[in-house]
Amino acid sequence: MVKPSHPSNLELQALTVLWHDGPSTVNAVHGSLPDGRERAYTTVLSVMQSLERKKLVKRIRSGRAHTYEPAYSQEVIVRRATDDFITNAFGGRLGEAVLATLSAGSLTLEEKTNIERELQRHKTMAAKKTIKKAAAKPASKPAAKKVAKKAPAKKAAAKKAVKKAVKKAPAKKAPAKKAVKKVAKSAKKAPAKKAVAKKVVAKKAAVKKAPAKKAAVKKAPAKKAAVKKAPAKKAAKKA
């Protein structure tokens, strides 16, 4: 849609007459301009012709008279003019513009009601925007779910690593256990070795005592010799 042209200040006054009074003739617009200044009829006619060229109004012929009606609603035209006014006069600060507008004159009861209704509408719109933003936040949950899914995966990997470490730990301990068993076996064998050593020592001692017995055996023949000599003595006595 083509954007409408900007009307001049006087053209905007003429449009306000058409928006509030409906389709009007040049004479009706001339007598209803908001600023109340005295102007020639031809001046207002030129204004209405300019609005027609800008395609802001439509001219309708009814008999000899010509009536004009607005081509755009007040909201469309005034929004652009208001934006320009707030930007140029108040640096875009809407609150200051509203306060300045309210201080410019007194409001009727109907105008106050309309303003209160508009403020309530703005509050409702702001609340709806807040609700929409709050509802839009869960859209980011899939990312959180992905993170949550990844976290258990990491935990599972960590658990697997721990299990592997636990499995490997007994393998390392096994040699130690084997060493303990070997020490225990060697400790058991040690008394047996000591017993064997004692037996060997006893046998050696027995072997050393054996020559003494032989010596006793050797002495025995000496006794026999003494016995043999005894008969000789007996024979000497007989003679």
Number of C-alpha atoms within 10 A of each C-alpha: 3 4 8 14 12 15 19 13 10 15 19 19 18 25 28 19 21 22 16 9 13 14 19 20 19 22 13 16 24 22 15 17 20 13 8 9 10 9 11 9 14 12 12 21 16 13 20 25 18 16 25 17 11 13 15 22 21 18 19 14 11 8 6 5 9 13 20 23 20 22 16 15 11 15 10 11 19 16 11 14 17 14 13 14 15 17 14 10 12 14 12 14 11 14 11 14 18 12 10 12 11 11 10 9 8 10 12 9 9 9 11 12 12 12 13 12 12 12 12 12 12 12 12 12 12 12 12 12 12 12 11 11 11 11 10 11 9 11 10 9 11 10 11 12 11 10 12 12 11 12 12 11 12 12 11 12 12 12 12 12 12 12 12 11 12 11 11 12 11 12 12 10 11 12 11 12 13 11 12 12 12 12 12 12 11 13 11 11 12 12 11 12 12 11 12 12 12 12 12 12 12 12 12 12 11 11 11 11 11 12 11 11 11 11 10 11 11 11 11 12 11 11 11 11 10 11 11 11 11 11 11 10 10 10 9 8 8 6 5
